[in-house]
Amino acid sequence: MGILSASHIFRQRLRTVLVSFRLNAEALHPDLTSIRHPTDVLLSQHGLTHGVPIEELPEQLSLLANDASNFLEQITFFSEFVQDAVKEPIIGCRNDLEVRSS
């Protein structure tokens, strides 16, 4: 149950950050972002048409790093995912997010 909850929270925060980046890009470069990305339809179907204010983005990236750590902690309970091939990319992602959020 923990892995499902951790993955859901991680995906939800990732979607929020994605929408925030896209909205920021549209605001900065409206002429270059007129073409919609295929995932925009999926995001709007899930009610994710707004992101967070740009001032809150560093905090959201920090929370996303925490969510990645929590997800990694949950998958270590499964022997199939204990391999370094699974853990290393998640740890790298978490470290990158922590650096970018500061």
C-alpha positions as CSV (number, residue, x, y, z in Angstrom):
1,M,0.0,0.0,0.0
2,G,2.9,2.4,0.8
3,I,4.4,2.1,-2.7
4,L,1.0,3.0,-4.3
5,S,0.6,6.0,-2.1
6,A,4.2,7.2,-2.7
7,S,4.0,6.7,-6.4
8,H,0.6,8.6,-6.6
9,I,2.0,11.5,-4.6
10,F,5.2,11.6,-6.6
11,R,3.2,11.6,-9.9
12,Q,0.8,14.2,-8.7
13,R,3.6,16.6,-7.7
14,L,5.5,15.9,-10.9
15,R,2.4,16.8,-12.9
16,T,2.0,20.1,-11.0
17,V,5.6,21.0,-11.7
18,L,5.2,20.1,-15.3
19,V,2.2,22.3,-15.7
20,S,4.0,25.2,-13.9
21,F,7.0,24.9,-16.3
22,R,4.7,24.9,-19.3
23,L,2.7,27.8,-18.2
24,N,5.8,29.8,-17.4
25,A,7.2,29.0,-20.9
26,E,3.9,30.1,-22.5
27,A,4.1,33.4,-20.5
28,L,7.7,34.0,-21.5
29,H,7.5,32.9,-25.2
30,P,3.8,32.9,-26.4
31,D,4.9,32.7,-30.0
32,L,6.9,29.6,-29.5
33,T,4.4,27.6,-27.4
34,S,1.4,27.8,-29.7
35,I,1.7,24.1,-30.5
36,R,0.1,22.0,-27.8
37,H,1.9,19.0,-26.4
38,P,0.0,15.7,-26.5
39,T,0.2,15.3,-22.8
40,D,-1.7,18.6,-22.3
41,V,-4.9,16.8,-23.1
42,L,-4.2,14.2,-20.5
43,L,-3.3,16.8,-17.9
44,S,-6.5,18.8,-18.6
45,Q,-8.5,15.6,-18.3
46,H,-7.1,15.2,-14.8
47,G,-8.1,18.7,-13.9
48,L,-4.5,20.0,-14.0
49,T,-4.8,23.1,-16.1
50,H,-3.1,25.4,-13.6
51,G,0.3,25.2,-11.9
52,V,1.8,26.9,-8.9
53,P,3.0,30.5,-8.9
54,I,6.6,30.7,-10.1
55,E,7.7,32.0,-6.6
56,E,6.6,28.6,-5.2
57,L,8.5,26.5,-7.7
58,P,11.7,26.1,-5.7
59,E,9.6,24.8,-2.8
60,Q,7.7,22.4,-5.1
61,L,11.0,21.1,-6.5
62,S,12.2,20.5,-2.9
63,L,8.9,18.7,-2.2
64,L,9.3,16.7,-5.4
65,A,12.8,15.6,-4.2
66,N,11.3,14.5,-0.9
67,D,8.6,12.6,-2.8
68,A,11.3,10.9,-4.8
69,S,13.1,9.9,-1.6
70,N,9.9,8.5,-0.2
71,F,9.2,6.6,-3.4
72,L,12.7,5.1,-3.3
73,E,12.3,4.1,0.4
74,Q,9.0,2.3,-0.5
75,I,10.4,0.4,-3.4
76,T,13.3,-1.0,-1.3
77,F,10.7,-3.2,0.4
78,F,10.5,-5.2,-2.9
79,S,13.6,-7.3,-3.7
80,E,13.1,-6.8,-7.4
81,F,13.8,-3.1,-7.1
82,V,16.8,-3.2,-4.7
83,Q,19.2,-3.3,-7.6
84,D,21.5,-0.3,-8.2
85,A,20.1,0.1,-11.8
86,V,16.8,1.2,-10.2
87,K,18.1,3.1,-7.2
88,E,20.8,5.2,-8.9
89,P,18.5,7.1,-11.4
90,I,16.1,8.0,-8.6
91,I,18.9,9.1,-6.3
92,G,20.3,11.2,-9.1
93,C,17.0,12.8,-9.8
94,R,16.5,13.6,-6.2
95,N,19.9,15.2,-5.9
96,D,19.3,17.3,-9.0
97,L,16.0,18.5,-7.7
98,E,17.6,19.4,-4.4
99,V,20.3,21.4,-6.1
100,R,17.8,23.2,-8.4
101,S,15.4,24.0,-5.5
102,S,18.1,25.9,-3.6
